[in-house]
């Protein structure tokens, strides 16, 4: 069984930074992603990384501001978020799958069979 536990959320002013962490335990995950869900909106993919080749991708809204990374020794996944904007306010979820999915499916919610409980990020002055 796989367990994902997020941490690092909080309240930050616009322009500020936060680093989210996701502790992974259990099976090796091939595709890991950060999703977020803002109030009244659908959950959307923010960033993803494929373990087998290190390929990464980001949503257009966060490119140049967010950086996703993995520490394979500690089994940790990170999301460094810089220059935060009020529209980044959301619950952020760490998700993963041990299935070998096509890269095309990386933003599909249903492609991920393991999810964390989420961590709240609020960007406000």
RATAFEN-V616089 format. One line per field, one symbol per residue. phi: phi as a letter, one per 20 degrees, with the letter a starting at -180 (. if undefined). psi: psi as a letter, one per 20 degrees, with the letter a starting at -180 (. if undefined). A space follows every 10 residues. Layout:
# RATAFEN-V616089
phi = ???
psi = ???
This chain:
# RATAFEN-V616089
phi = .dcccebofr dbfgnecbce ccedcoffee ccbddbcegm cffcfdbbbd ffcmfcbcfg fcgnddcdbc dffeldccce ddlfcgfefa eddecbbdfe efggefeegf fddcceence ccdbe
psi = qpppoqrira pqqpiaqqoq qoppqcqppg ppqprqoqpj rqpqpgqqpp hhjjprqqqh iipihqpqrq ohgilqpqop orlqqhiipr ppppqrqjqn qqhhjhjpgi ipjpqaiqpp ppoq.
